[in-house]
Amino acid sequence: MIRSLSRLVLRGPRARRAVSLAAGLATLAAASGCIKQQCTELGCNDSFTITAATADKRWAAGEYALDLSVDGNQVSCAYTWTNTPQAGGGGVFVQCSPTVAVSIEPVTRCRETSNGGAVSQFCNPIPGQFTQRITVHGTPARVVVVVRRDGAVVGEQGFTPAYQRSYPNGEACGPGCRQDAQDWELP
């Protein structure tokens, strides 16, 4: 084949264009048979997440109780918040039920640096600032949350999720999941 191609190259510009086109098509055909899509094992779960915060991101110390209605099913949980991060800078995590979890997490400020082609990101907690994340596994149509501190209602809010389909591995790899996240500002 190489000899016949080299003879065409010597024959003129039209022949060279035809050879170039044929070589490009042959390369494309060969490559498409060799390249396979790589799928990762990145998981994806249906969920609805509420990130609650006060205007200044500060949470008063106290005994907290959450009462949730998830499509009419009642879920309650409680935790003590001392307004200090746990060892290692983390917050509090509470598994309220098999489908509902609550975490208090520090608010972080991140800084990105680059050195040549490498990019690094460093995140540090902002002292005294936290958010409360309520995660409901599944795809409930309606969630109502009441937050109490030391028995007094801090906030009450109803949520109607608007789920979006997500494919963290790419649509061709599946599986897809439905997720929504909403913010809630407490007084």
LODO-344394 format. One record per residue: residue in three letters; x, y, z of N, C-alpha, C in turn. Coordinates in steps of 0.001 Angstrom, whole numbers, plus 524288, in hexadecimal, padded with zeros to 5 digits. Layout:
<pts>
ALAXYZXYZXYZ
...
</pts>
This chain:
<pts>
MET8033A7FB598000080000800008000080365804E480000
ILE807BE804CF802F780B2A8095B8033180D6880A947FDD7
ARG80ED9806897FACE810EE8078F7F58880CD980A1E7F217
SER807FB808427F266803F480A937EF10802C6810267F0C3
LEU80312811457F5CA80241816997F796806B181A237F5D3
SER80B748182B7F61780FE281B727F48680FAE81C967EEB1
ARG80DB3819047EB8480D2781A177E5E38093081E707E4F6
LEU804DD81E747E820800EF822857E77D8030B827DC7E91B
VAL8064F827F07ED298087E82CD87EF0480BBD82F637EABF
LEU80E7782C397E7B6811B382E577E39380E7A8304B7DEF7
ARG8098C82F057DE9780662830557DA028040F835CB7DA29
GLY803D58387F7DE86801D283DD17DE627FE7883F3A7E312
PRO7FCA7844337E33A7F9CF846357E7BE7F4A7843637E8BF
ARG7F1B9842107E4A57ECBC83F537E5767EDA883A017E7DA
ALA7F1768375F7E5EC7F2AC832307E7FB7F4798329D7EDA6
ARG7F78B836A07EECD7F963837507F4317F4CF8386F7F7D7
ARG7F10383B9A7F61F7EC6383CAB7F95A7E944837B67FA44
ALA7E8BA834937F64F7E5D882FA77F6E07E8A082C0B7FAAF
VAL7EDCD82BD47FA5D7F0D9828927FDFA7F03982A9C80382
SER7F07B82FC0804217EFFE8321A809507EAA4830E880BA2
LEU7E68D831658087D7E1438303780A467E0B782A7880BA7
ALA7E2BC82706808657E26D821678096D7E5688200380E64
ALA7E9FE8225580F1F7ED158213D813CE7EA3C8232B818A8
GLY7E7D4827C58185B7E4DD829DD81CD07E0438266F81E36
LEU7DD5A824B581A3A7D8E38214281B307DAA181C0281D6C
ALA7DEF2819FA81B7D7E0F78150581D827E2A08159782333
THR7E516819EF824827E6B181AE4829F17E1FA81B6282D71
LEU7DE0581E4882BB17D93881EEE82EB57D67F819B582F8E
ALA7D6208169082B8D7D39E8117582C047D69180DF182FC6
ALA7DBB480E1082F7F7DEDB80ACE833007DE5E80CB08389A
ALA7DE6F811CF839517DE28813EC83E9F7D8D8812E884112
SER7D4AB8135683E227CF7B81297840717CEB080D0184245
GLY7D16180959840077D0EF803F6841D07D442802DB84694
CYS7D82480624847987DBC08052E84BEC7DA5480837850D0
ILE7D7D780CA9850417D6B280FF1854C27D17680E5B85705
LYS7D18580D0685C0D7CCB780BAA85ECF7CBF080F9C86322
GLN7C6FA810CF864497C5D78147F868777C72E8120786DB1
GLN7C9EB814F9870EE7CB5C81324876217C7578151F87A04
CYS7C4DC8119E87CDA7C1188130A880D37C382812218862A
THR7C27B815C4889B97C48D8153D88F047C074812B489283
GLU7C1D6811D4897557BE4580F8789B287BBC4813BC89E89
LEU7BBEB8189F89CDF7B9BB81CE889FE17B3F581BF68A0B7
GLY7B25281BF98A5A57ACE781AC98A6F17A95481F768A64E
CYS7A45681E528A6167A06E822598A56A79B79820828A825
ASN7998C823978ABC9794D28222C8AEA1790B6826678AE14
ASP78BCD824D48ADB878785828928ADCD7878982B3C8B31B
SER787128307E8B3297870F833318B83078514838C48B7B3
PHE7835F83AC68BC3B781E58403F8BCCD784F5842658C16A
THR787C8846BE8C09978B14848FF8C4AB7896684E938C5CB
ILE788E784FBD8CAD5787AD855048CCA278C72856F98CFA4
THR78E9585B6D8CE11792E485DD08D0E9790BB862878D3C6
ALA79075862138D8F878E488663A8DC3A792B48694F8DEB9
ALA7920586E738DEF2795F1871D18E15C79347876B98E35D
THR795968790F8E74F793D887E2D8E9117968E882398E5A3
ALA794E1887118E5F17972688B2B8E2AD79D0488BB38E397
ASP79EC088B258E88A7A45388BAD8E9AC7A714886648EA28
LYS7A45A882238E8DD7A66C87CC28E8EA7A7FE87AEE8EE6B
ARG7A5FC87D758F2727A73187BE98F7D07A290878DA8FA08
TRP7A3C2874BB8FCE879FD48716E8FF6A7A09C871C69054B
ALA79CA3873809080D79D02873D990DB679D6C86E6391006
ALA7A07E86DEC9142D7A0F5868E8916E079BAD8677C9193E
GLY79A99862689198C795BA860B391BF47943385B4491A50
GLU78F97859AE91C2378D498549F91ACE789AC8557591623
TYR78AFD85311911BE787F7853BA90CF77849484EE990C03
ALA77FDF84FE3909F977C5D84BAE9086677A3984D0C90306
LEU77A15849388FF99777DC849E88FA6277335846498F9D4
ASP76EEA8486A8F7F976A4E845588F6AE76956846168F0E5
LEU7693E841C08EE1D76866841F48E87B7639283ECF8E719
SER760CF840B68E33275CA683DC28E0B875E7383CD68DB1F
VAL75F82837EC8D9D57616D8367E8D4AA75D068338E8D1EC
ASP75A4E8363C8CE71755A5834078CBE7751D5831DC8CFF3
GLY75137834B48D45374D87833298D86474FBE82F7D8DC7B
ASN7545F82D518DB9E756D6829EA8DF8375A1582D408E33C
GLN7595382C7C8E85975BF382FA58EC4B7614B82D698EDB4
VAL76530830DF8EDE076A8582F768EF7176C53833A28F349
SER76E94831F88F7A6770AB835A38FB8477620833FB8FD14
CYS7794A837CE8FE7B77E6A836A8900AF7803683B55903CE
ALA7842083A70907107861883E8F90A7578C0083E2790AD5
TYR78E748429790C1279413842A990CEE795728475C91054
THR799EC8471E912B379BF684B6C915D57A01784E369129A
TRP79FB285367912707A3898568290FA17A64485A1691381
THR7AB67859C2913BD7AE7585CE7917687B0E8861AB914D4
ASN7AFE28627090FBE7B1FD866CC90CB97B7EA8667790C0C
THR7B9F3861B690C4A7BF7E860E790B4B7C00C85C39907AB
PRO7C3C185C77904287C47D85801900A57C6BB8535590394
GLN7C5C784ECA901747C7F7849FE9039A7CDC1849B790236
ALA7D077845E3904807D60184521903417D6A0844878FD5D
GLY7DA76847138FB297DB59846D68F5897D83584AE58F28F
GLY7D52684E228F55C7D243852588F2D07CCD0850EC8F10A
GLY7CB3B84BFA8F1A47C60C84A528EFEF7C1C984BFE8F3A7
GLY7BCFA84B218F2097B87A84C918F5247B5E4847D48F789
VAL7B0C7848048F7CF7AD9D843E68FA1F7AACB841018F5C0
PHE7AA4E83BDA8F63F7A752838C08F2837A36F835718F58B
VAL79E6F8358E8F3F479A56832878F6857973882FA18F25C
GLN796CE82A838F2E57937E8275E8EF6F78E20827208F203
CYS78A6C82A1F8F0067853882A858F268781E6825B58F150
SER78265823918ECB977F7281EED8EB187828681C738E6A6
PRO780C98180A8E49B783A0815C98E02A783DF819668DB5D
THR7803C81D1B8DB0E78019820778D66D7815B826328D777
VAL78210827C58DC657830882D4A8DD9E787E282DC98E111
ALA78B6E8314B8DF83790238326D8E28D790CA838548E2FC
VAL7932583A068E74F7942083F8C8E840799E0840328E9A9
SER79C4B8443B8E78C7A1AA845658E9047A24984B3F8E9B0
ILE7A58B84CAB8ED797A721852178EE267ACCD8524F8EC5A
GLU7ADD1855A38E8877B2F9855C48E61F7B52C85B498E639
PRO7BA4485BC48E6F17BC97861028E6DD7BC4F8636A8E163
VAL7BB7A868858E1497BBD986B738DC697C1A986C208DB5A
THR7C34086B588D6807C8D186BBF8D53B7C9D4870148D14E
ARG7CE938720B8D1787D070875CC8CD8F7D4D3873058CAB1
CYS7D456872C78C58E7D82286FDE8C2727DB8E873998BF51
ARG7E04F871D18BE7E7E423874D18BB847E696871158B796
GLU7E6FA872DD8B2C17E93786FA68AE9C7EE7F871E28AD09
THR7F24D86E768AC717F778870158AAA07F8FF86CB68A600
SER7FC3486EE68A2A17FE1E86BD989E30803FF86C7089DE4
ASN806728682889C6A80C1A8680389BD380D31864EF896DA
GLY80E79867BA892C780F2B8652688DBF809DF8633488BDE
GLY8096F85E2788AE78048585BE08892D8014A8599E88D9D
ALA8035A859B38926C8009085762896E27FD5785B8E899AB
VAL7F89285A1289B237F51A85D8C89E007F3C785AF68A32D
SER7F43785DEB8A76C7F2FC85BF38ACA17EEE685F768AF13
GLN7EBA485D1C8B2607E7C18601F8B52A7E83685EE98BAFB
PHE7E857863028BE227E8A4862828C3C97E3CA865088C620
CYS7E114862338C98B7DC6A864408CC057DD2E864398D1EC
ASN7DC05868988D4587DC75869108D9FA7D73586AA58DC46
PRO7D5C38686C8E0D07D0D1869ED8E3407D10086F958E525
ILE7CC878722E8E4B77CBFF877798E6BA7CA38876EF8EC67
PRO7CD32878D18F0267CBDC878118F5A27C64C879DE8F6F4
GLY7C35E876618F9707BE21877A78FB597B9D0877768F750
GLN7BAFE876198F2637B6F6875FB8EE507B5DE870618EC9A
PHE7B0B886EFE8EC877AF1A869A88EB4E7AA0E869B78E821
THR7A91E865828E5447A41C864A48E2AC7A1FD85F5E8E477
GLN79CE285EE38E44279A51859F88E5967985E857998E076
ARG799F8852C98DF677985F850288DA98794C384B9C8DBF6
ILE7901084BC88D9CF78C308479D8DA8F78BD3844B38D566
THR78CFF83FA58D58278CDA83C7B8D0C17889B838658D141
VAL785128385B8CD61780DF834838CD26781F28310E8C86C
HIS782DF82C0E8C964783D3828668C51877EA3826F88C292
GLY77EB1826598BD71779ED8255A8BA7E7783882A4F8B7C6
THR7735882A608B5FB7714B82EDF8B31E76BFE830888B549
PRO76BDA8326D8BA23766D8834118BC507649E838AE8B943
ALA75F70838F08B90075CD183D3D8B65775C4F842078B9DA
ARG75C1B841218BF0575B5E8457A8C2BA75E34844448C7D2
VAL7612B848158C9C6763F5847948CEBC762D884C7F8D1EF
VAL7612B84BBC8D6D076057850168DA707642284F4E8DEF3
VAL766FB8537A8E06476AEB853258E481769BB857328E8BD
VAL769FC8557C8EDAF769AC858FB8F22E76EBA8583F8F543
VAL7718485C9F8F6367765785C818F9407754485F2E8FE80
ARG776A885C76902C27761885EA29080277B6B85ECA90AB1
ARG77C2B862ED90DCD780CB8633D9112877ED886426916B8
ASP78061860B791A3A77EBC8610091FB6778CE8617292026
GLY775FF85EAE91CC67704F85E7291CE576D84862B0919D7
ALA7702C866EB9187176DB886B3B9159276E8486A8290FB2
VAL76A7886BA990CA776ACB86B25906F976E7386F55904CD
VAL7726286D91901EC7761D8710C8FF54774458722F8F9C5
GLY771F586E468F7407701386EF58F1EF76CA686A708F03F
GLU7691086B948ECAC765A2867978EA68764F0868E38E4AA
GLN765A2864F08E15C7656A865E88DBB5763A7860FA8D8DC
GLY76068861B38D4DB75EE685D6E8D167761EC85DD88CC50
PHE763498595E8CA247665A8592F8C54F763BB855998C162
THR763AF857378BC80761E5853FA8B82B7667C853728B46A
PRO7692F84EFC8B48676DD484E558B13476C8D84E8A8AB5F
ALA77043850758A85C770008508D8A2A6774C084D778A0C2
TYR7742B8485C8A05377895844E989F3B77AAB8458F899B3
GLN77FE184510899537829A844FB894537856883FC2893EB
ARG7857283D7C88F547882F8388788E9178E03839AB88E02
SER7912D8367589092796D38371F8909C799698320588EFE
TYR79D998326888BF27A0A882DDB88A407A66582EEE88B74
PRO7A83682DD28903B7AD9782F31891997B1B482C4988E70
ASN7B058827D688C1C7B40D824DD888ED7B34C825E38831C
GLY7AFB982949881BF7AE4E82A2887C527A9578272387B25
GLU7A62282957877E57A10082702876C97A16B8218387494
ALA7A56882077871627A5FF81B4C86F057A771817218730B
CYS7A9CE818BF877657AB7E814F587B5A7A72C8139787F2C
GLY7A3888174A8802B79F9481648884187A225815338894B
PRO79FBD8140888D6C79A2D8150988DF47994F81AD488EED
GLY794BE81C9B88DB07935B8220088EC0790818224D893F0
CYS79033826F48961578D32827AB89ADE78A9182CFC89AA8
ARG786B982D9F89E0A783D58328589E53785468353D8A367
GLN786C683A478A2F87888083D318A7837868E842C98A75C
ASP785FA8450A8AC12784D184A998AC9B7875784C6A8B1AA
ALA788FE8514E8B1C978B2F853BF8B676789018593A8B6DF
GLN7874285A9C8BB947851E85FCB8BC707877F862278C15C
ASP787DB8675B8C16F789EB86A2D8C5F27856186C4F8C92F
TRP7864986CBD8CE507825486EB18D1E578509872408D5CB
GLU7837E877428D5DB785CD87AED8D9947825C87B328DE62
LEU784B4879F18E2D7781FB87A2E8E7DD7831387F608EA6F
PRO77F838811E8EDF378076886188F0AB7850A885C08F46E
</pts>
